[in-house]
Amino acid sequence: MTRCLLIEDSDAMRAVARRILEDLNIKVTEETNVEAAVAECAGEAPPDLVLLDWDLPDLGGPHFIRALRKEGEFRTTVVLCALENNPEQFKIARAAGVAAEILKPLDRQIV
């Protein structure tokens, strides 16, 4: 079973994303801050996929990716979840190692 770490500070967005992912038979874990998310990804069994809110209140998406890379091999596919279609933000994210970007609000078709 595919495992996804959902890093999102909005309770509503997490609930919607969780429902969509679980309907697709994906096991979901959730984190709301970068430090806990990095610890989970750096563990012995990192998730297959991370859906990453770029604008987190503690450190944010760029910090997550930099911290994840410091922990070792970048084995997890990271997808940026953004509120705005911002090409500059997407360029920075791609350079940091994000595989793709999707826009919020999430729906089954987007995911």
N, C-alpha and C positions, 0 to 999 in steps of 0.2 A: 504494500500500500504506500502510495506517495505521501510524504509528510511535508506540511507547510507551516512555517512560522509566520504569523501575521503580526507585524509591528505597526501598531496604530494606537493613537491616544484617544480617538473618539469611540465611545461605547457603541454608538449607533452604527458607525462604519464597521467596527469589529463584528457586530451581530449580523449585519448583512453579508459581509465577506465570509464569515464562518458558515452561514446557512448555504451559500452558493457552493463553497468548497466541499462541505460535507455531502451535499447533493451529488457532487462529482466523485464521491468516494475517496476524498482526500482527508487524511487525519490532520487536524488543525491544533496548533498550540498558539498562545497569544502572549505578547509582551507589549508593554506600554513605554518602555524606556530602553535606551541604547545599551547600557551596561548589562542588563539581564539578557538582552537579545544576543549580544556578542558572546556571553558566557554559554548560552545554549548552542550557538553555532560552532563554538570552539570545542565543544564536548566530543566524546567518542562517537556519537551518532548524530551528526548535524542534520538538519532538515534538508530535504531535496530542493525545496523552494522557499524563498522569503518574499513576502509581499511587504514592501517597505514604504511607509508614509515618509515623505521627504521632509515635512515640516513638523518634527516632533518637538515638544516643549523643552526637553532636557538638552540634547545635543544635536539631533537631526540626522537625516540620512547620510550626508557626506561623512560625518563622524563615525557612523556605524560602519560604513564600508572601509574607512581607513583603519579602524580598530579591528575589524574582522581580518584584514590583510596582515596586520601586525601579529595576530594570533597564529598565523601559519598559512598553510595552503588554502587558497580560495576555492573551496569545493562546492559551494552552494550557489544555485542560480538565484539572482536577486532581480526582482521586478519592482520598479518604482511606481508608486501610486500617487498621483498628483492631482491637485484641484484645478490647476491652470495648465493650458497648453503653452508651455514656456520653452521654446527651442534652446535657449541658453542653458536652462536648468537641465534639460535632457542631454545636452552636449557634455556638461560637467559630469552628470550621472554615468553616461556611457564611458567616458574617459576613466572614471573610478572603478568600472567593472560591472555596472548594471547591464543586464541582458536585454531588458525591454522596459517600456513604460506604458502605463495605462492611466486613463483619466477617471476620476471619481465624478459622480457616484458610480460605484461598481454595480454591474448587473451580470447575469449569467452569460450573456453573449460576449461581453468584454473579457471576462475571466476565461 
